């Protein structure tokens, strides 16, 4: 390590002088660091565009390829508080008549009266064994294995088993009863009664077992239900099928939802003998909104790429070094870097060709086999303002008219899919997807992804090379600075010796007089 001696003998400000000398030596390092920062900005700019394209590729293309996007159905009801319906895109337009005579209900049972003795207290969170004396039939409580029964939609009997331990509370036991999800067991603190209800609607137990109850248990092997909880099978209510009349035909349903063909009906209330008319029609507004949303997202990508190709390049504004930033305010740094970043991707062939390919995707003629073969026929065209870079504008009335009169034609125009990418019948969305994925691949080769290492993309390799050169140059600067200090230290030591000799000579001459 070099011993650094300041200007004690010479009176020279050695620190300041060496700092100035090193500033000149650092100029190549500053240029390399600025070049690295510029490459990082370019990489980040590419990745921002890549992310926009990725979001569209993963979140929107699939939806825009589905026929339901262009042919959604809307079902209106003449009595929405009683019957509503949904229809998929292949449902036929028309009117359907429904009369609901009875709603499907879930079976429910409850204790005849409070399970707690009058005047006594009971805590459902504490062990049952400690509170037996407070229960009407607490003496009947005994830990052990128990079971009860339910029936599924196919009428098949299901056995549910659970065990009660010595320290279980009522809450614990009710959770065990509810564990399989076929029933809900609750305790009402106010009335002191147990509520046991099925989670399924409908009459599923069509046998005579347990008198047709949906939740079955007996007093012999399951005295916990009958004695401790005060439940009786014959007290169960509900568990009935829905009954409705469709165009004169009486039908039943286990639930209050019934799918008939491509339409699903939802029953909310009985209609008291009145017919509810449900009309299926094309939902033009929903289809328009889906297309408009997609076009808006596309326009965002166009705007982002177009900006990189049109913004001015300020070559006099280089990336700031750390030393330069020390003497600037935050706002000054922000304004400077805005200038320095402006136009750094201008003229890039990947972005300019990608933008051109995307524009071409929209205006190719599509052989749909119908009258609609181009996007202009459905009211979509390029903005008249050439500065917009090819953004799309929508004629709302014209697009809605096309969706109303020929939704199948619009669907084929946008999403007609073929394996051959050169097939002239390949839809606009598929062609645009090809273009965007091709551009994304090129961007990934140039700028990588956030998970990419520097060796895996072109800009990364350049950044890595600069990192190596910067590291080597920093080592060189340390050696140069050490050399300067050695030289100045030697000079200081020589001057000190000279001063010492001069002092001795003067002392001798003075002593002889």
C-alpha positions in Angstrom: 0.0 0.0 0.0 1.3 3.4 -0.9 1.9 5.8 2.0 0.2 9.1 0.9 2.1 12.2 2.0 0.3 15.5 1.3 1.9 18.8 0.5 3.5 19.4 3.9 6.9 20.2 2.4 5.9 21.7 -0.9 2.8 23.5 0.1 1.0 21.9 -2.9 -2.6 20.7 -2.5 -1.8 17.2 -3.6 -5.3 15.7 -3.1 -6.8 18.3 -5.4 -4.1 18.0 -8.0 -4.3 14.2 -8.1 -8.1 14.4 -8.3 -7.9 16.7 -11.3 -5.3 14.4 -12.9 -7.6 11.4 -12.3 -10.6 13.2 -13.7 -8.8 13.3 -17.0 -7.8 9.7 -16.7 -11.4 8.7 -15.9 -12.9 10.2 -19.2 -12.7 6.8 -21.0 -14.4 5.1 -18.0 -17.2 7.7 -18.0 -17.8 7.1 -21.7 -18.0 3.3 -21.2 -20.4 3.7 -18.2 -22.5 6.1 -20.4 -22.5 3.5 -23.2 -23.6 0.8 -20.7 -26.4 3.0 -19.3 -27.6 3.7 -22.9 -27.7 -0.1 -23.7 -29.6 -0.7 -20.5 -32.1 2.0 -21.4 -32.5 0.4 -24.9 -33.0 -3.0 -23.3 -35.7 -1.6 -20.9 -37.4 0.2 -23.8 -37.6 -3.1 -25.8 -38.9 -5.0 -22.8 -41.6 -2.5 -22.1 -42.9 -3.0 -25.7 -42.5 -6.7 -25.3 -44.6 -6.7 -22.1 -47.4 -4.9 -23.9 -47.4 -7.5 -26.7 -47.1 -10.3 -24.2 -50.2 -9.1 -22.3 -52.2 -9.0 -25.5 -50.9 -12.4 -26.7 -51.7 -14.1 -23.4 -54.9 -12.3 -22.3 -56.8 -11.3 -25.4 -56.1 -13.4 -28.4 -57.8 -16.5 -27.0 -61.0 -14.5 -26.3 -60.9 -12.9 -29.7 -60.8 -16.3 -31.4 -64.0 -17.6 -29.7 -67.3 -17.4 -31.6 -69.0 -16.3 -28.4 -67.1 -13.0 -28.5 -68.8 -12.1 -31.8 -72.1 -13.9 -31.3 -73.0 -13.5 -27.6 -76.7 -13.8 -26.7 -78.8 -11.6 -24.5 -81.9 -13.1 -22.9 -84.6 -10.7 -21.7 -87.4 -11.8 -19.3 -90.9 -10.4 -18.9 -90.7 -11.3 -15.2 -87.1 -11.0 -14.0 -87.9 -11.5 -10.4 -89.2 -15.0 -11.2 -87.2 -16.4 -14.2 -84.0 -15.3 -15.9 -81.9 -17.2 -18.4 -78.5 -17.2 -20.1 -77.8 -18.6 -23.6 -74.6 -19.6 -25.3 -73.6 -18.3 -28.7 -75.1 -21.2 -30.6 -78.6 -20.8 -29.1 -81.3 -19.9 -31.6 -83.0 -16.5 -31.4 -86.6 -16.6 -30.3 -89.1 -16.5 -27.5 -89.5 -19.2 -24.8 -92.4 -19.5 -22.4 -91.9 -20.7 -18.8 -94.4 -21.1 -15.9 -92.9 -21.9 -12.5 -95.2 -23.8 -10.2 -92.8 -24.7 -7.5 -89.2 -23.9 -6.5 -86.7 -26.5 -5.5 -86.0 -26.4 -1.8 -83.4 -27.9 0.5 -84.3 -30.2 3.4 -84.0 -28.6 6.8 -84.5 -30.1 10.3 -84.3 -28.6 13.8 -84.7 -29.5 17.4 -88.2 -29.5 18.6 -87.2 -27.2 21.5 -84.1 -26.0 23.3 -81.5 -28.7 24.1 -80.6 -26.7 27.2 -82.5 -27.0 30.5 -84.5 -24.0 31.5 -82.5 -21.6 33.6 -79.2 -23.2 32.8 -76.3 -21.8 30.7 -74.5 -23.6 27.9 -71.3 -22.7 26.0 -71.0 -24.5 22.7 -67.3 -23.9 22.6 -66.6 -25.8 25.8 -66.5 -29.7 26.2 -69.9 -31.3 26.1 -68.8 -33.8 28.8 -68.4 -31.0 31.3 -71.9 -29.5 30.6 -74.0 -32.7 30.4 -76.0 -31.6 33.5 -77.1 -28.4 31.7 -78.6 -30.3 28.8 -82.1 -31.7 28.6 -80.8 -35.1 27.7 -77.2 -34.7 28.7 -77.0 -38.1 30.2 -77.5 -39.6 26.8 -74.2 -38.1 25.6 -71.4 -40.6 25.1 -68.2 -40.4 23.0 -68.0 -42.8 20.2 -68.6 -43.4 16.5 -71.7 -42.1 14.8 -73.2 -41.9 11.3 -76.0 -40.4 9.2 -77.1 -40.6 5.6 -77.9 -38.4 2.6 -78.8 -39.0 -1.0 -77.1 -37.6 -4.1 -78.8 -36.3 -7.2 -78.8 -39.8 -8.7 -80.8 -41.1 -5.7 -77.8 -43.0 -4.3 -77.5 -43.3 -0.5 -74.4 -41.7 1.0 -73.1 -42.7 4.4 -71.3 -40.1 6.6 -69.3 -41.2 9.6 -67.8 -39.1 12.4 -66.4 -39.7 15.8 -67.0 -37.8 19.1 -64.1 -37.6 21.6 -64.4 -37.0 25.3 -63.2 -33.4 25.1 -65.2 -32.3 22.0 -67.3 -29.2 22.3 -70.7 -28.9 20.5 -69.0 -26.6 17.9 -66.4 -29.3 17.2 -69.1 -32.0 16.7 -71.2 -29.8 14.4 -68.1 -29.1 12.3 -67.5 -32.9 12.0 -71.1 -33.4 10.9 -70.7 -30.7 8.3 -67.2 -31.9 7.1 -68.3 -33.7 4.0 -70.2 -30.7 2.7 -73.5 -32.4 2.2 -75.1 -30.9 5.3 -74.8 -27.8 7.4 -75.1 -28.2 11.2 -75.6 -25.1 13.3 -76.4 -24.1 16.9 -78.8 -21.2 17.5 -77.7 -19.5 20.8 -80.9 -17.6 21.1 -83.3 -20.6 20.9 -80.9 -23.3 22.1 -81.9 -25.4 19.1 -79.8 -27.3 16.6 -80.4 -26.7 12.8 -79.5 -29.4 10.3 -80.0 -28.6 6.6 -79.0 -30.1 3.3 -76.7 -28.2 1.0 -78.5 -29.7 -2.0 -82.0 -28.8 -3.2 -84.5 -31.3 -4.5 -86.1 -34.6 -3.6 -83.2 -37.0 -3.8 -84.4 -39.7 -1.4 -87.1 -41.3 -3.5 -87.2 -44.4 -1.3 -89.3 -45.1 1.8 -86.3 -45.3 4.1 -86.5 -42.7 6.9 -89.9 -41.8 5.4 -88.2 -40.2 2.4 -86.1 -37.7 4.5 -83.0 -36.2 2.9 -81.0 -36.5 6.1 -81.4 -39.9 7.7 -80.5 -41.1 11.2 -82.1 -43.5 13.7 -82.5 -43.5 17.5 -80.9 -46.9 17.9 -77.4 -46.4 16.5 -77.4 -42.6 16.4 -79.0 -41.6 19.6 -76.8 -38.5 19.6 -79.0 -36.9 16.9 -82.3 -37.9 18.5 -81.6 -37.7 22.2 -78.8 -35.1 22.7 -79.6 -32.8 19.8 -83.3 -33.4 20.0 -83.8 -34.1 16.3 -86.5 -36.3 14.7 -86.4 -37.5 11.1 -90.1 -37.0 10.6 -89.8 -33.3 11.5 -87.7 -32.6 8.4 -89.2 -30.0 5.9 -88.3 -29.3 2.3 -86.3 -31.3 0.0 -88.6 -30.8 -3.0 -88.0 -30.6 -6.7 -88.7 -27.5 -8.8 -91.7 -27.9 -11.1 -92.2 -25.7 -14.2 -94.0 -25.7 -17.5 -92.1 -25.2 -20.7 -94.2 -24.4 -23.7 -97.0 -26.6 -22.2 -94.7 -29.4 -21.1 -94.4 -30.0 -17.3 -90.9 -30.7 -16.2 -89.1 -31.1 -12.8 -85.6 -30.1 -11.7 -83.5 -31.0 -8.6 -82.3 -27.4 -8.5 -83.6 -24.0 -9.4 -81.3 -24.0 -12.5 -82.3 -26.0 -15.6 -80.4 -26.3 -18.8 -82.5 -26.9 -21.9 -80.5 -27.2 -25.1 -78.3 -24.1 -25.3 -80.2 -22.1 -22.7 -79.9 -22.3 -18.9 -83.0 -21.1 -16.9 -82.8 -19.8 -13.4 -85.9 -19.9 -11.2 -86.2 -17.3 -8.5 -89.9 -17.3 -7.7 -93.2 -19.0 -8.6 -95.2 -17.3 -11.3 -98.7 -18.0 -9.9 -100.0 -19.4 -13.1 -98.5 -16.7 -15.3 -96.3 -17.4 -18.3 -92.9 -15.7 -18.4 -91.6 -14.9 -21.9 -87.8 -15.1 -22.3 -86.5 -13.7 -25.6 -83.1 -14.7 -26.9 -81.4 -12.2 -29.2 -77.9 -11.2 -30.3 -76.1 -9.1 -27.8 -74.6 -6.6 -30.2 -73.4 -4.2 -27.5 -71.3 -7.0 -25.8 -69.7 -8.0 -29.1 -69.0 -4.4 -29.9 -67.4 -3.7 -26.5 -65.1 -6.8 -26.9 -63.9 -5.7 -30.3 -63.4 -2.1 -29.2 -61.5 -3.2 -26.2 -59.2 -5.3 -28.3 -58.7 -2.4 -30.8 -57.9 -0.1 -27.9 -55.2 -2.4 -26.7 -53.8 -2.8 -30.2 -53.7 1.0 -30.5 -51.7 1.3 -27.3 -49.0 -0.9 -28.8 -49.0 1.1 -32.0 -48.7 4.3 -30.0 -45.8 3.0 -27.9 -43.9 1.7 -31.0 -44.7 4.8 -33.1 -43.4 7.1 -30.3 -40.0 5.3 -30.3 -39.7 5.9 -34.0 -40.8 9.5 -34.1 -39.4 11.1 -30.9 -36.4 13.4 -31.4 -32.9 12.2 -30.6 -30.8 14.6 -28.4 -27.3 13.3 -29.0 -25.8 16.1 -26.9 -27.5 14.7 -23.8 -25.4 11.8 -22.6 -26.4 9.6 -19.6 -25.2 11.3 -16.4 -22.4 9.9 -14.4 -22.7 9.5 -10.6 -20.3 12.4 -10.2 -22.4 14.6 -12.4 -25.6 13.7 -10.6 -24.1 14.9 -7.2 -24.1 18.5 -8.4 -27.7 18.4 -9.7 -31.2 18.6 -8.2 -33.6 15.6 -8.7 -35.8 17.6 -11.1 -32.8 18.6 -13.1 -31.7 14.9 -13.3 -35.2 13.8 -14.4 -35.4 16.5 -17.2 -31.9 15.6 -18.4 -32.6 11.9 -18.5 -35.8 12.5 -20.4 -33.8 14.2 -23.1 -31.1 11.5 -23.0 -33.6 8.6 -23.3 -35.5 10.3 -26.1 -35.2 8.6 -29.5 -32.8 5.8 -28.3 -34.8 3.2 -30.3 -35.5 5.4 -33.3 -34.9 3.7 -36.6 -34.7 0.2 -35.0 -35.5 -2.3 -37.7 -37.2 -4.8 -35.4 -39.8 -2.2 -34.3 -40.3 -0.5 -37.6 -40.8 -3.8 -39.5 -42.9 -5.1 -36.6 -45.2 -2.1 -36.8 -45.5 -2.5 -40.6 -46.4 -6.2 -40.3 -49.1 -5.4 -37.7 -50.7 -2.9 -40.1 -50.5 -5.3 -42.9 -52.3 -7.9 -40.8 -55.4 -5.8 -40.6 -55.8 -4.9 -44.2 -55.3 -8.2 -45.9 -58.4 -9.6 -47.7 -59.8 -12.6 -46.0 -61.6 -15.3 -47.9 -64.5 -16.0 -45.5 -66.8 -17.5 -48.0 -69.3 -14.7 -47.3 -69.8 -11.1 -48.2 -67.6 -9.7 -45.4 -63.9 -10.0 -46.6 -62.2 -6.9 -45.3 -62.1 -4.9 -42.1 -63.3 -1.7 -43.7 -66.7 -3.4 -44.4 -67.3 -3.6 -40.7 -66.4 0.0 -40.0 -62.8 -0.3 -38.9 -60.1 1.8 -40.7 -56.8 3.5 -40.2 -56.8 7.0 -38.6 -56.6 9.8 -41.1 -53.8 11.4 -39.0 -50.6 9.9 -40.3 -48.8 11.0 -37.1 -50.9 8.3 -35.3 -48.7 5.6 -36.8 -51.6 3.5 -38.2 -54.0 3.5 -35.2 -57.4 2.0 -35.9 -60.6 3.9 -35.6 -64.1 2.3 -35.3 -67.3 3.5 -36.9 -69.6 2.3 -34.1 -72.8 2.2 -36.1 -71.3 0.4 -39.0 -69.7 -2.3 -36.8 -72.9 -2.8 -34.8 -74.8 -3.1 -38.0 -72.5 -5.8 -39.2 -72.7 -7.6 -35.8 -76.4 -7.4 -35.9 -76.9 -8.6 -39.5 -74.0 -11.0 -40.0 -72.3 -12.0 -36.8 -71.0 -15.2 -38.4 -69.3 -13.2 -41.1 -67.7 -10.9 -38.6 -66.5 -13.9 -36.6 -64.9 -15.5 -39.7 -63.3 -12.2 -40.7 -61.6 -11.9 -37.4 -61.0 -15.5 -36.3 -61.2 -18.0 -39.1 -58.4 -20.3 -38.2 -56.3 -22.6 -40.4 -53.0 -24.3 -39.8 -51.4 -22.8 -42.9 -50.2 -19.3 -42.1 -50.3 -18.4 -45.8 -53.9 -19.5 -46.3 -56.0 -16.6 -47.5 -58.9 -17.6 -45.3 -56.8 -17.1 -42.1 -58.5 -14.6 -39.9 -57.3 -11.1 -38.9 -56.7 -12.0 -35.3 -54.6 -15.1 -36.3 -52.5 -13.0 -38.7 -52.0 -10.3 -36.1 -51.0 -12.9 -33.6 -48.4 -14.3 -36.0 -47.0 -10.8 -36.5 -46.9 -9.9 -32.8 -45.3 -13.2 -31.8 -42.7 -12.9 -34.6 -41.8 -9.4 -33.3 -41.7 -10.6 -29.7 -39.3 -13.3 -30.7 -37.0 -10.8 -32.3 -37.2 -8.5 -29.3 -36.4 -11.4 -27.0 -33.3 -12.1 -29.1 -32.2 -8.5 -28.9 -33.2 -7.5 -25.3 -34.1 -10.8 -23.6 -36.7 -11.1 -20.8 -36.4 -10.2 -17.2 -35.3 -13.7 -16.4 -32.7 -13.8 -19.1 -29.0 -13.8 -18.3 -26.7 -11.3 -20.1 -25.3 -14.1 -22.3 -28.7 -15.0 -23.7 -29.4 -11.8 -25.8 -27.5 -9.4 -28.0 -27.7 -6.3 -25.8 -26.8 -8.4 -22.8 -23.6 -9.6 -24.4 -22.6 -6.0 -25.2 -23.4 -5.0 -21.6 -21.4 -7.9 -20.3 -18.4 -6.9 -22.5 -18.7 -3.3 -21.2 -18.9 -4.6 -17.6 -15.6 -6.5 -18.1 -13.9 -3.5 -19.8 -15.2 -1.2 -17.0 -13.9 -3.5 -14.3 -10.5 -3.7 -16.0 -10.3 0.0 -16.5 -11.2 0.7 -12.8 -8.3 -1.6 -11.8 -6.0 0.4 -14.2 -7.2 3.7 -12.6 -6.3 2.4 -9.1 -2.8 1.6 -10.4 -2.5 5.0 -12.0 -3.7 6.8 -8.9 -1.3 4.8 -6.8 1.5 5.8 -9.1 0.6 9.5 -8.8 0.7 9.2 -5.1 4.1 7.5 -5.1 5.5 10.2 -7.4 4.1 13.1 -5.3 5.2 11.4 -2.1 8.7 10.9 -3.4 8.7 14.6 -4.4 7.5 15.7 -1.0 10.2 13.5 0.7 12.9 15.0 -1.6 11.8 18.5 -0.9 11.7 17.8 2.8 15.3 16.5 2.7 16.3 19.6 0.7 14.6 21.8 3.2 16.3 20.0 6.1 19.8 20.4 4.4 19.2 24.0 3.8 18.2 24.5 7.4 21.4 22.8 8.5 23.6 25.0 6.2 21.9 28.2 7.3 22.4 27.1 10.9 26.1 26.5 10.3 26.7 29.8 8.5 24.8 31.6 11.2 26.8 30.0 13.9 30.2 31.2 12.4 29.3 34.9 12.4 
